[in-house]
Amino acid sequence: MTDSIARQTLSERTDTQIREVLAGRRRGFRSALLFAGPAVIASIAYMDPGNFATNIQAGSGYGYSLLWVVLVANLIAMLFQALSAKLGIVTGRNLAELCRDEFSAPVRYTMWVVSEIAAMATDLAEFLGGAIGLSLLFQMPLIAGMAVTAVVTYGVLLMEKRGFRPMELIIGGLVAIISLCYIAEMFIAPVAWGQAALGTILPSIPDSTALTIAVGIIGATVMPHAVYLHSGLTQHRAPGRNDNERRKLVFFSNWECVIALAVAGVVNMAMVIMASAAFHAGHSDVAEIESAYHTLTPLLGGAAASIFLISLMASGISSSAVGTMAGQMIMQGFVGFRIPVWIRRLVTMLPAFVVVLMGVNTTEALVYSQVVLSFALPIPMIALVMFTRNRAIMGNFANGRLTDIAAIGGTIVILGLNAILLLQTFGIPIPGFGNG
């Protein structure tokens, strides 16, 4: 028995040990760590380069006053990622597969096309962010940074062939790098902790421009590819064989969602706090990643600026790899086939190369990629709420009344704010919201 376990891959050993926990033969903190992974991977969507730009703008322009928005955004994210994970655990199918099974052909093909476009828009922001960090840190042309990012990201994706656990550990390591970088920034930046605490608990929207930023933070929080992906990450990972095992898996999954998304929330709040401490007093116009780096160097020193770029690089590489994984899962779920990962990697990064070669402002490209995501977001959110409240699909695991109310309310809030974001992006005045 010992020899057979030794010959197992890391993923197979993890599955075996999870089975022992579900059977009640293993307990303790180390056993709980076996269930960590899916939410850690999904949490990268909440620390991608798009968040860097938005959080820098929030902190530099409005100090600590928009920290509460980040908190609210993450609470909503926790709920929807937990629902996505539960869907995969209970049904053994991911969200895209359920859409394929439950909807008519015209509907599911439309959903697939929109979701693929959203995945490409997501990868544009993530891939560009990693390349910007690499090019600034090593003083290389942006196009060279993009080439290196492409190679490194593809190397990360190849680890998926070794099973789920190596990928979880790699992404977990990159999440740790991002988190440690921002912990270090907190010790370097002159943070006014009292004001930061007040900004976290006291809602405030100073003006219409702050409203635009707040809408951007919340409206782009629940990422379409993260909602699809999380349901797939849980479905083949020691699947529950009966309701008792599924109940335990959902329990551990919920806790992992809370912890992983709390870490992502703290990182986002740290981004706002750092930008506020460094830029708000005398450089409130800083809104771009490049200008943030160049401004950080004289203000806080080269170490702070380098730490910022390292975290941006780790964010871009990890989120780009996860975005490609999500694209594969979406395609397989909706239409039932996969393409080689190198082809998908090539296709999804082509728009980023086109943007740079055409001389388009990279920050503007990031903004418009978020607009595309805003159009695509209703599809997975509404489908997820529909499926998780349906007893014919979920059985005893269908959403309870309070969860149902929170999920529907969260959907309405997110979709409403996305609508406001889109209207403001295209310069359409909104009564009562100002014109910023």
N, C-alpha and C positions, 0 to 999 in steps of 0.2 A: 504493500500500500504506500509506504514511504517512497519507494523507488518510482512508482507511477506518478505520485504528486511531484517529485523532483523533475520528471520529464515533461511536466505540463508547462505551457507558456505562462507568462505573467497574468494574462487575461483569464486563462483557464483556472489558474490557482485562485485568483480573486473570486471567480464564479463559485468554485468549490467552497471557499471559506464563507461566502455569502450564504450558501445553502446551509452551512453549519449554524450560522446565526439564525436563519429563519426556522431551523429545526430546534432551536433553543440550546444547542451544544456549545455555543460561543457567546460570551458577553463582554461588556467593558468598553472603554473608550476606543481602543485599537480596533475592535470589531465594528464600531460605528463608522470609523474612517474608511472601511471597505465600501461603504455606500456613497462616499464622496467622489464626485467626478462629473456627472451630467450637468449639474447646476453651475459648477466651476467653469466648464466650457461655455455654457450659455451666458455666463456673467461677462464674458469678454465683450459681448455686444454693447454692454453698458460702460465700457472703458475704451471704446474705439477712438480713433483720431477725431471723428466728428464731435465727440464730447469734449475733447481738448479745446477746440476752437470756441464752442459755445460757452464753456465754463470760464475760459480766459476773458471772453467778452463780458460775461456777467460780473466777474470779480473786479476787473479793471474799471468798468463803467459804473458799477453800483455797489462796490465794496462787499460787505457781508449781507446786504439786505435781501438777496435772492437765495440764500442758503435753504430756506424753508421749501422753496420750489424743488430743489434737488431731493429733499427728504420725502416730499409727497410723491414725486416721480418714482422713487425707488419702492415705496410701499405698494404702488400700483403694479410695478414690475414684479415684485415678489408674488403677488396674487396670480398674475397671468402665467408666469413661468411655472408655478406650482400646479396650476390647472393643466398646462401642457404636459408636464411630467406625469401627472395622474392619468391623463388620457392614454399615454403610451403604456403605462404599467397595467392598467385595468383591461384595456382592449387588445393589447398585443399588436396594435397598429399605430402608425404615426398619423399626424393630422392630415398630411397630403393623401395618404392611403384611404383614410376615412372619407375625405372629400371625393376621391375617385369612386368609392363604393356607394356613397349616399346621394351624389348629385348626378344630373344628366350629363351626357357627353359634351354638349355645347358649353354648359356651365363650367365643367371641370377643365376643359381645354382653355377657356378664357382665364380661369383662375391660374392655370399653369403658366400661361404666357405672361400675365401680369406679375406673378411671383418670380419668374425668371428675370424679368426686367428689374424688379426690386433687388434681387440678389446681385445683379451686375452693378446697380447703383450703389449698393452697400459696399461692394468690393472696390469700387472707384475711390470712395472716401478712405477705406482702410488701407488700400495699397499705396495711395498717394501719401498718407500720413507716415507710414513706415519709411517710404523713400525720402520724404522731406527730412525726417529725423536722421537718417543715415547720411544724407548728403551734407547736412549742416555739421554733424558731429565729425565727419572725416574730411570735410572740405572738398567734396567731389561734386561734379555736375549732377543735377537732379536726374537726368536720364540714366547716368551710371548708378545712382542710388536705387533707381527703379529696377535695373537689371539685377543688382545684388539682392534686393528684396524678393524678386521673383524666384531666384535660385534658392534662397534660404526658405522661403515659404513652401516651395515644392518639396524640399528636403523634409520639412515638418510633416507635410501631407503623406509622404511615403511611409511614415511610421504607423499610419492607419492600417496598413497591411498586417501589422503585428498584433492587431486586436485593439480593443477599446482602452485597455489600461495604460499602455505607453503614451497614447495621445493625451489621455487625461492628466498624466503626470507632467508631460511637457507643457501643456497649456497651464496647468496649475503652477509650474515653475515660473512661467512668464507672468502670470497674475501676481505671484509673490514678488517678482522684480519690480513691476509697476507699483505695487503697494509699498515696498521698502523705499523706492525712490521718493514717493510722496511723504512718507514718514520723515525721511532725511530733509526734504524741503521744509517741513514744518519746524525743524530745529534751526534752519538757516534764515528763513523769512521772519521778520519782526511782527508776529501775529498778535492782534488785539483779541485775546480769547473771550473777554467779556462781551464785546460786540459780536463776535462770531456766534456765541451762545444765543444772544438775543435774535440775531438774524435767522437762526435755525428754528426758533419757536414762535416768533412774532411775524405773521404774514404781512408783507408790505410790497406795494407796487408803486415806486416813486413817480413814474410817468409812463407815457404810451410806448416809448422805446424799451423801457424795462419790461413792459407787458409783452412786447414782441420777443424779447429774449426769454422770458418765462414760458411763453407758449412754445418757443423752440425747444427748451429743455424738456418740458412735459410731453409736448406733441410728438417728439421723436424718441421717446423713452422705450416704449414697447416696440422692439424691432421685428419686422415680419419674419426674417430668417431665423431669429432666436426662438420665436414661438413655434415655428415648424420644427426646428432642429431638436429642441428639448424633448418633444414627444418621441422622436426617433432614437435619441440617446439612451432612453430608459427601456425601450421595448425588447431589446435582445440581451439585456444585461441581467443574467440570472432571473428570467421571467417567473412571475408567481404562478404556482400550479393550482392554487385554490384561493378562496377569498381571504382566508387567514393569512397566507403568505403575502397576498396583494396588499392587505391592510398594513402589514409591517413595512412593506416596501414603500407604500405611500407615506407612512409615518416618517421613515428616515428621509425620504425625498423632500417632504415639507420642511424638515429641519435644515436640510442641505440648502434648499432654496433661500430660506431666511438668512442663513449664515453667509452664503456666497454672494447674495444680492446686497446684504448689509456691508460686506467688504467693498463691493463695487460702489455702493452709495458713499461710503467713507472716502474712497479714492476720489470720487467726483466732488465731494464737499472739500476735500483737501486741495483739489485743483482751483476751486473758487477762492478758498482761503489764501492760497499762495498768490494768486493773481491780485486779490484785494490788498494783501500786505505789501506786495512788490510794486504794483502799478497804480492803485487807486488814487493815492495822494498827489502824484505828479505826472502820471502817464496814463490817464484814464482813457486815452484814445487807442490804446493797444488792443487789437482785436484779431490779429492774425498770428499763426504759429511762428512764422519766421521773425516777425517783429518782436514777439514775446521773447524769443531766444536772444536776439541782439540787444534787447533792453535789459534782460536779466543779467547779462555779463557785467556791465558797469555798476548795476545796482547791488547785486548780491554776490558777485564773483563768478569766476569761470566754473567752479565746482557746481554751483546751483544750476547754471545754464546747461552743463554737461549732463547732470542728473535728469533734468527736464527732457533732454533729447534721448537719453537711454530709455526712459519710460515711454516716450513717444514711439521709439523704434520697437520696443517689446510689444506695445499695443498694436502697432500696424501689422507686424509679422503674425502675431497670434490671431488677431481678428480677421485678417485676410485668409489665413488657413481655415478658420472656423467658418467663414463665409463660403468658401469653396465646398467644405463638407456639407453645409446647408443646401447649397445649390444641387449637389449630387442627390441628396435625400429628397428634395422637392421634385426633381425630374423623375426619380425612380418611383416615388409615391404617386404622382399624377399620371404618368404615362407608362410606367412599368419597365423602363430600361435605363441603363447607366452608360456613360461614355468614359473613356480613359481619363484619369484625373489630370494628366498633362494637357489634354485637349481643353478641358474645362478651365484649367488655370490659364491657358493661353487666351481663350476667348474672353474670360472675365477681366483680364488685365489689359486687353487691347484698348478699351475706351480710355484708360488712364494714360497710355502712351500717346494716343491721338490728342488728348487734351493738352499734354505738355508740348508735343511737337507743333501744335497749332498756336502755341503761345498764350493759351487761355489762362487767366488768373486761377491758381490752384484753389485759393480760398473760395472764389465764386463757384468753382466746380464742386467743392464740398457742399456749399449751400444748396445748389440745384439738385445734387444727389439726394439731399434730405427731402426736397420737395417731391421727388419721384417716390420716395419711401412713404410720404404722407398720402399719396394717391393709392398706394398698394396696401397700406396698413389695415383698412377695414376688412379685407378678405379673411386673413387668418384669425383676427380678433372675434369677428362675428361667428365664424364657423366654430371656433373653440368654445365659445359660450353656448352655442346651440347644441354641440355634441356632449359637453360635460354636464348639461342639465337634463339630458335625454335618458330616461330610465331604460329604454329599450336598448341603448348602447352601453350605458354605464352600470346598469343594475343597481345594487345597493350603494354604489360609489357615486351616484348622481349627486350633483351639488345640493347641499342643504339650503334652506330658505335664506339665511344670512349670507352665505357664499354667493348664492344666486343674485341677491340684491347688490352685493359688492361688485360682482363681475359685470352685471348689466350697467350699474352706475359708473364703474371704471371705464367701460366701453364708451358710454355716452360722453364722459369727460374727455377721454383721449380723442375720440373722433371729432368732437366739437372744437377742441383746441387745434387739431390738425386742420380743420376747415378754416379757422381764423388765421393760422399760419400761412395757408395757401393764399387766402385773400390778401393778406398783408404783403406777401412775397410779390404778388402781381399788382400791388398798388391800388387795390380796391378798398375804398373807405368803408369802415364798419361802424355804424351808429353806436355811440356809447363806449367805443374802444379807442378813440383818438386816432390820429393819423401819423403819430410818431415822427 
